[in-house]
Amino acid sequence: MAELKDRIADYDANKEEADKWLNLKGVAKYEQFADILDNNNIEITWKSLDDLVRYDKRLLINIFKYLSFYEDYLRALIWNIDKVDYNKLKKSYLKEVIEEVLKKEKLLNTDIDFDSLKKGKKAINSLRNRVSHNKIILDFNLDGLNLKQALIYFKNILPKNYQNGFIKDINNCVKELNISENIKIYLKDIT
């Protein structure tokens, strides 16, 4: 594989800025983003690469915000019906909290879509792990499930009054960035 600098069509014109960011964030990470552009038949320019990195980071931050809320929300549901089980879950990861919520489905007074939670729990946990470990979110793939599909599962399990906010925040990640339509994640409003 060609060296990353050789893959960036306008590297020489953007050498100073490109070198700065390649040194700060690592060439290996930028190579992964260049691969995403290549796989989508998009010319690798510094602007397309930089915008893609920014887009990925915005997605990651917004997904993290909602995952953090959601984990707290699930813990609160358990707390509200069973403080003993809540104390067992204090140091558990999202996966275990989801399992406990599913066990107590009939006891919970919530608008959670339990069918979506059952079907999407593996994807949601994988999404959580990817976000927690600061991995590139745009190349998410779990058993053929892509990022958009995982985000739809996640949207569906959020409380109804959070879903449109999530959709808006994910859709707004692209603002002022030049991201190709075949990479852009767009979620439809639930209204």
Disulfide bonds with the S-S distance in Angstrom:
none
